[in-house]
Amino acid sequence: MASEPVNVHEFKALAKRALLKMYFDFYAGGAEDEHTLKANEEAYQRITIRPRVLVDVSRIDMSTSVLGYPISSPIMVAPSGLHKLANPEGELATARAAAASNTIMILSFGSSYSVEEVAASCNAVRFFQLYVYKQRHVAANLVERAERSGYKAIVLTVDCPRMGRREADIKNRMIVSKQKNVEGLVSTEVDADGGSNLEAYVNSTLDPSLSWKDVAWLKSITKLPIVLKGILTHEDARIAVEVGAAGVIVSNHGGRQLDYSPATITVVEEVVHAVKGKIPVIVDGGVRRGTDMFRALALGAQAVLVGRPILYGLAAKGEQGVKQVIQMLKDELALTMALAGCTSLKDITRCHVRTERDRCQSML
């Protein structure tokens, strides 16, 4: 009998055994040389934790809130598409696990189940992630449906004017099912010309003209707060505040878009300084340990998004696997906080970490 996984990394191996190679590569892969994909995780290893001792840590409180919605810990479920490739219950199982874990799931535009089906699966706070198609009525329709179905925010992905070159999908001739959320709104038939039909479909439908002025358009069609996902520079973070974004997500799309863009943890502080506390900063990419979350919070993030580990948990053990992944990360964060001398998230400060830049400056 196989032993139970003891950390999130071990769920990846279980998922690889459970999934068709094409589907595992789709979830696990990145763009081109996969430099950014690898860097997202490796960059955390260059940040050390500075623990404080002789602190009463008999009680640890990990609770926080995002856009005013309370959650049990700073772990949120990242938007990722096509959960049904991992498990027949797909996003329904993920949504139930997130609700049971008292956290927020961001439902992907490319989900296997519709916004309405996921909303009906359980009672919970959820956000909806949006891509904008050339046919703007598609986005308007999805936003209206999400708002009507009780979603609490729109997460606009801003780093995808075209799809990154994901070579594993091209080699595998990745074929995906029809997009559930856009059935009846737009044709989902596309000629992949021997490559990935996902890449061909995305590049034929996404609007490459999307720009900052369109945030105003989006705000004009919904009362929901707009969070921008895909911010990596202080310049764009400042503009996000100026155009009225309710929050930003520091993200490089899990290393799936522009290869050699920076690992997200290396630019969190830059973005945090740029927004000057006016809006929350959430970090996405590379989080695999409680120590990763601790370091992200110390650098100013309010919460983290977890993507691939959720999919691996779902592929390995369904809804229970997703719950296990979230609980593992929560348990590890609680342990890290105790060992670092922090009893609540507000106790985690910049003084608790040392980055490569700090080390370089100390040598000057």
C-alpha positions in Angstrom: 0.0 0.0 0.0 1.4 3.4 -1.1 2.2 5.8 1.7 0.1 9.0 2.2 1.8 12.2 0.8 3.4 14.2 3.5 3.9 17.4 1.5 2.5 19.2 -1.5 5.4 18.1 -3.7 4.4 14.5 -3.4 1.0 15.2 -4.8 2.7 16.1 -8.1 4.1 12.6 -8.4 0.7 11.1 -7.6 -0.9 13.3 -10.2 1.6 12.3 -12.8 0.7 8.7 -12.3 -3.0 9.4 -12.4 -3.2 11.6 -15.5 -2.8 11.0 -19.2 0.6 12.4 -20.2 -1.0 15.1 -22.4 -3.1 16.4 -19.5 -0.2 16.3 -16.9 2.0 18.2 -19.3 -0.8 20.7 -19.9 -1.1 21.4 -16.1 2.7 21.2 -15.3 4.2 22.8 -18.3 5.4 26.4 -19.0 6.4 28.6 -21.9 9.4 27.9 -24.2 12.5 27.1 -22.1 10.4 27.0 -18.9 12.9 29.3 -17.2 10.2 31.4 -15.4 8.3 28.3 -14.5 11.3 26.9 -12.6 12.3 30.3 -11.3 9.0 30.8 -9.6 9.8 28.0 -7.1 13.6 28.4 -7.0 13.5 32.1 -6.2 12.0 31.4 -2.8 15.1 29.4 -1.9 17.2 32.6 -2.0 15.1 34.3 0.7 16.0 33.3 4.3 13.8 33.6 7.3 14.9 35.6 10.4 13.2 33.9 13.4 12.5 35.7 16.7 12.6 33.5 19.8 11.1 33.4 23.3 7.7 34.5 22.0 4.5 33.0 23.4 3.2 31.1 20.3 0.8 28.8 22.1 -2.0 30.4 19.9 -1.5 31.0 16.2 -4.1 33.0 14.2 -3.8 32.8 10.4 -7.1 34.4 9.6 -7.3 37.4 7.3 -9.6 39.0 4.7 -9.4 39.8 1.0 -11.6 42.7 -0.3 -13.4 42.6 3.0 -14.2 38.9 2.9 -12.8 36.9 5.8 -10.8 33.7 5.1 -9.3 31.2 7.5 -5.7 31.7 6.1 -4.0 33.7 3.4 -4.3 30.8 0.9 -6.6 31.3 -2.1 -7.4 29.0 -5.0 -5.9 30.3 -8.2 -7.8 30.4 -11.4 -6.8 27.4 -13.6 -8.8 25.9 -16.5 -10.2 22.5 -17.3 -10.3 20.8 -13.9 -12.4 18.0 -15.4 -9.2 16.7 -17.1 -8.0 15.9 -13.5 -11.3 14.5 -12.1 -14.9 14.1 -13.5 -16.2 16.4 -10.7 -13.8 19.1 -11.9 -14.4 22.6 -10.5 -17.4 21.4 -8.5 -15.1 19.3 -6.3 -12.5 22.1 -6.1 -15.2 24.6 -5.1 -16.5 22.4 -2.4 -13.0 21.8 -1.1 -12.3 25.6 -1.0 -15.6 26.2 0.8 -14.8 23.5 3.3 -11.4 25.1 3.9 -13.0 28.5 4.4 -11.1 30.2 1.6 -11.9 31.9 -1.7 -11.7 30.2 -5.1 -11.2 32.2 -8.2 -13.1 30.4 -10.9 -11.4 30.3 -14.3 -13.0 31.6 -17.4 -11.9 28.3 -19.0 -13.6 26.1 -16.4 -15.0 22.7 -17.3 -18.3 23.7 -15.6 -20.2 26.9 -16.1 -20.3 29.9 -13.6 -23.8 28.9 -12.7 -23.0 25.2 -12.1 -20.1 26.1 -9.8 -22.2 28.7 -8.0 -24.9 26.1 -7.3 -22.3 23.5 -6.0 -22.0 25.1 -2.6 -22.4 28.3 -0.6 -19.1 30.2 -0.5 -17.4 33.4 -1.5 -16.0 33.1 -5.0 -14.3 35.5 -7.5 -14.5 35.0 -11.3 -11.5 35.3 -13.6 -12.1 37.0 -17.0 -10.4 37.0 -20.4 -11.7 39.6 -22.9 -12.5 38.3 -26.4 -12.5 40.2 -29.6 -16.3 39.9 -29.4 -16.8 42.1 -26.3 -20.3 40.9 -25.8 -18.8 37.5 -24.6 -17.0 39.2 -21.7 -20.1 41.4 -20.9 -22.2 38.3 -20.8 -19.9 36.4 -18.5 -19.5 39.3 -16.1 -23.3 39.7 -15.9 -23.7 36.0 -15.3 -21.0 36.0 -12.6 -22.6 38.9 -10.8 -26.0 37.4 -11.0 -24.6 34.1 -9.7 -23.2 35.7 -6.6 -19.5 36.0 -7.4 -17.9 38.8 -5.4 -15.2 40.2 -7.7 -13.9 40.1 -11.3 -10.3 39.1 -11.7 -9.2 40.4 -15.1 -6.1 38.6 -16.5 -4.0 41.3 -18.2 -0.9 39.3 -19.3 -2.4 37.4 -22.2 -2.8 39.4 -25.4 -1.7 36.2 -27.1 -1.0 32.8 -25.7 2.5 31.9 -24.7 4.3 29.2 -26.6 3.8 26.1 -24.6 5.8 23.6 -26.4 4.7 20.5 -24.5 1.1 21.2 -25.7 2.3 21.6 -29.2 4.2 18.4 -29.2 1.3 16.5 -27.6 -1.2 18.1 -30.0 -3.2 19.1 -27.0 -6.9 18.9 -27.6 -9.3 20.5 -25.2 -13.0 20.2 -24.9 -15.4 23.0 -25.8 -15.3 26.1 -23.4 -18.4 25.5 -21.2 -18.8 29.2 -20.3 -19.0 30.4 -23.9 -21.2 27.7 -25.3 -23.7 29.4 -27.6 -21.8 32.7 -27.5 -18.9 32.1 -29.8 -17.7 29.3 -32.1 -15.3 26.9 -30.3 -14.3 25.1 -33.5 -10.7 25.8 -34.6 -8.1 24.3 -37.0 -5.0 23.6 -35.0 -2.9 22.8 -38.1 -1.1 20.0 -36.4 -0.3 21.8 -33.1 -2.2 22.6 -30.0 -5.9 23.4 -30.6 -5.9 25.3 -27.3 -3.2 27.7 -28.6 -5.0 28.1 -32.0 -8.4 28.7 -30.3 -7.0 31.2 -27.7 -5.1 33.2 -30.3 -8.1 33.4 -32.6 -10.5 34.7 -29.9 -8.5 36.8 -27.3 -8.5 40.6 -27.9 -4.9 41.8 -28.4 -6.1 45.4 -28.4 -7.1 45.2 -24.7 -5.6 48.2 -22.9 -5.8 50.3 -19.7 -8.8 52.2 -21.0 -10.8 49.0 -21.1 -10.6 48.7 -17.3 -13.0 51.7 -17.3 -15.3 49.9 -19.7 -15.3 46.8 -17.5 -16.1 49.0 -14.4 -19.0 50.5 -16.3 -20.7 47.2 -16.9 -20.5 45.8 -13.3 -20.7 46.9 -9.7 -18.2 44.2 -8.7 -14.6 45.2 -7.7 -12.0 44.6 -10.5 -8.7 42.9 -9.5 -5.9 42.9 -12.1 -3.9 39.7 -12.5 -0.6 39.7 -14.2 1.2 42.8 -12.7 5.0 42.5 -12.5 6.3 46.1 -12.4 6.0 49.2 -10.3 5.0 51.2 -13.4 1.9 49.0 -14.0 1.1 48.7 -10.3 0.8 52.5 -10.2 -1.4 52.7 -13.2 -3.6 49.9 -11.7 -4.2 52.2 -8.7 -4.9 55.2 -11.0 -7.5 53.3 -13.1 -9.4 52.2 -10.0 -8.4 48.5 -9.6 -9.5 47.1 -6.3 -6.4 44.9 -6.0 -3.5 43.5 -8.0 -2.2 40.0 -8.4 1.6 39.7 -8.9 1.6 36.9 -11.5 3.5 35.7 -14.6 0.8 33.2 -15.4 2.6 30.4 -13.7 5.5 30.7 -16.2 3.1 30.0 -19.1 3.2 33.3 -20.9 6.5 35.4 -21.3 9.5 33.2 -20.5 12.3 35.1 -18.7 9.8 37.4 -17.0 10.8 37.6 -13.3 9.9 35.1 -10.7 6.9 36.6 -8.9 8.4 36.6 -5.4 11.3 38.8 -6.6 9.0 41.7 -7.6 6.4 41.5 -4.8 8.1 44.2 -2.8 8.4 46.5 -5.9 4.7 46.2 -6.5 3.8 46.7 -2.8 5.8 49.9 -2.6 4.2 51.2 -5.7 0.6 50.8 -4.5 1.5 52.4 -1.2 -1.1 50.5 0.8 -4.0 51.8 -1.3 -5.0 48.3 -2.6 -4.1 44.8 -1.6 -1.3 42.9 -3.3 -1.7 39.1 -3.8 1.1 36.9 -5.1 0.7 34.0 -7.5 3.2 31.4 -8.6 5.7 29.0 -7.0 4.0 28.6 -3.6 4.7 25.0 -2.5 5.4 25.4 1.3 4.2 27.2 4.3 7.6 28.9 4.4 6.9 30.3 0.9 3.7 31.9 2.1 5.5 33.3 5.2 8.1 34.9 3.0 5.5 36.4 0.6 3.6 37.9 3.5 6.8 39.3 5.0 7.5 41.1 1.7 4.0 42.7 1.8 1.6 40.3 0.1 -1.8 40.1 1.7 -2.5 36.5 0.4 -1.1 33.9 -2.0 -2.7 32.0 -4.9 -2.1 28.3 -5.2 -2.7 26.8 -8.6 -0.9 23.6 -9.7 -0.9 22.0 -6.3 -4.7 22.2 -6.3 -4.9 20.5 -9.6 -2.4 17.8 -8.4 -4.5 17.2 -5.3 -7.7 17.0 -7.5 -6.0 14.5 -9.9 -4.7 12.3 -7.2 -7.6 12.2 -4.7 -10.5 14.3 -5.9 -12.2 16.7 -3.6 -10.4 15.2 -0.6 -7.1 15.7 -2.3 -7.7 19.4 -2.7 -8.7 19.7 0.9 -5.5 17.9 1.9 -3.3 20.2 -0.2 -4.9 23.3 1.4 -4.7 21.8 4.9 -1.0 20.9 4.4 -0.1 24.4 3.5 -2.1 25.8 6.4 -0.4 23.5 8.8 3.0 24.4 7.4 2.3 28.1 7.7 1.1 27.7 11.3 4.3 25.9 12.1 6.5 28.4 10.3 4.8 31.3 12.2 5.4 29.5 15.5 9.0 28.8 14.8 9.5 32.4 13.6 7.8 33.9 16.6 4.7 35.3 15.0 1.2 34.7 16.5 -0.8 36.4 13.8 -0.3 37.6 10.2 0.2 41.2 11.3 3.2 40.0 13.3 5.0 38.9 10.1 7.1 41.9 9.0 9.8 42.8 6.6 12.3 42.2 9.4 11.5 38.5 9.3 13.2 37.9 5.9 16.5 38.6 4.2 16.6 38.7 0.4 19.5 38.6 -2.0 19.2 42.3 -2.4 19.5 42.8 1.4 22.7 40.7 1.4 24.2 42.7 -1.5 23.4 46.0 0.2 25.0 44.8 3.4 28.3 44.2 1.6 28.5 47.7 0.2 
